[in-house]
Amino acid sequence: MNKTLNQFFIIFTLICILFSCSNRQKNKIFKLKEGDLLFQNTGTDEIDNAIKGVTATAVSKNYSHVGMAMKENNKWFVIEAIPKKGISKTSIKEF
């Protein structure tokens, strides 16, 4: 009987923790910050597929490009490395 009570208490505690975590996440609004990494799927050529192949996870398999968020004069940009262009500052809308 004591073992069953302990198991019930552990399960009840875990459920309370899960509900507590999910309630906090609902009230959070995403806010972009300088230095945030932004991922995107850029294409299907050989290099893109190679990157996707080594970075794939169980959650996502489509990222082949990354940039870093930067704010300048109250406008958002993405710093990224682009083949044949080098390091570029791209408007967030264009990114």
N, C-alpha and C positions, 0 to 999 in steps of 0.2 A: 504494500500500500504506500509506503514511504517513497519508494522508487517512482511510482506512478505520479505522486504529488510533485516530486522534484522535476520530472519530465514535463508535467503540465506547466509548472512555474517557468521553466526554461523556454518553452514554446511561447507562453504568454508574453514573456519579456522580449523575445525576439520580434514578435508581432507588434508590440508597442514601439519598439525602436524603428521598425520599418515604416509604420504609419507616421511616426514623428519625422523621419527623414523625408518622406514623400510630401508632407505638408509644407515643410520649409522650402522645398524645391518649387512648389507651385507659386509661391509668393515672390520668387526671384525673377527679375527681368534681366535678360542678357544686356550687358553694357560693354561695348568694345573699349579696350584699353590699349594704349601704346605698348608695343611689344608682343601683342597677341599674334599667334601664328594662324594664318588662314589657309586652308587646304582646298584644292580644287582638282577636278578631272580635266586635263587639258587635251586629251586626244587618244588616238589609237595606233600611232606609229610605233616602231620597234622600241625606241627608248622609253616611251610612255608605258608600254606593256611591260618592259623590264622593271621599271620602277614599281609599277603596281604589283608585280610578282613578288618583289622582296619586301614590300611594305604592307601587304594585305593582312588583315586581322579578321577575326570572326565577326566583328562589328561592321567593318567597312573594307571594301576592296577596290574603291574607285579613285583614290587619291594618287596623283602623279606630279603635283606641283604644290609648292608652298611659298607664301609670301609673309611679310611681317607688317603689321599695322603701324602707321605713323600719323601723327596729327601735326599739321603745320598751318598756322593762321586760321584756326578753327575749321579746317578742311581735312578729311581723311584721305590718306594715300596708302598704297601697299608698296613696300620695297621688295623687289623680286629679281631673280636672275633669269634673263631671257637669252636663249641661244642666239648668237650673232648680234645681239644688242648689248649684252653684259648686264650690269646692275642697273635697274630702272626704277623710277618712281612713277607708279601708275595710280590714277584716281581709283578710289574704291569702287566706284560705279563701273568703270571699265574692267576692273579685275573680276 
